[in-house]
Amino acid sequence: MKFEIYKDKNGEWRWHLKAANHEKIATSGEGYKNKADALHAIELVKSSSHAPVEEI
């Protein structure tokens, strides 16, 4: 898996997570004005691997 970061057509930074088969399995869901903010969001996702799963 890998994260990819890019600028969208509005000039905002976004990211998505791709599986080994190149399918997108997660997206940022929002654009960030600063690349650093998008990178921070990626780090938050990476650090949440032990977050519990709740059925709602």
C-alpha positions in Angstrom: 0.0 0.0 0.0 1.0 3.6 -0.5 -0.3 7.1 0.0 -0.3 9.4 -2.9 -0.5 13.2 -2.5 -1.5 15.6 -5.2 -3.0 19.0 -6.0 -6.6 19.0 -7.3 -8.1 21.3 -10.0 -8.8 24.0 -7.3 -5.1 24.0 -6.2 -5.8 22.2 -2.9 -3.8 19.3 -1.6 -5.4 15.9 -1.4 -4.3 12.3 -0.8 -5.5 8.8 -1.4 -4.3 5.4 -0.2 -3.8 2.8 -2.8 -3.7 -1.0 -2.3 -1.1 -3.2 -3.8 -3.5 -3.8 -6.8 -3.5 0.0 -7.4 -7.2 0.4 -6.3 -8.0 3.4 -4.1 -9.1 2.3 -0.7 -9.2 5.6 1.1 -9.3 9.3 0.2 -8.7 12.5 2.1 -12.3 13.6 1.7 -11.3 17.2 1.8 -8.8 19.5 0.2 -6.0 21.2 2.2 -4.6 24.7 1.4 -1.2 23.6 2.7 0.8 20.5 1.7 1.9 20.2 5.3 -1.7 19.9 6.5 -2.3 17.1 4.0 0.8 15.3 5.1 -0.3 15.7 8.8 -3.7 14.1 7.9 -1.8 11.2 6.3 0.2 10.8 9.5 -3.0 10.8 11.6 -4.4 8.0 9.4 -1.1 6.0 9.7 -1.1 6.3 13.5 -4.7 5.2 13.9 -4.1 1.6 12.9 -5.1 0.4 16.4 -8.3 2.4 16.5 -11.3 0.3 17.5 -14.0 -0.5 15.0 -17.6 0.4 16.2 -20.7 -0.8 14.6 -23.2 2.0 14.4 
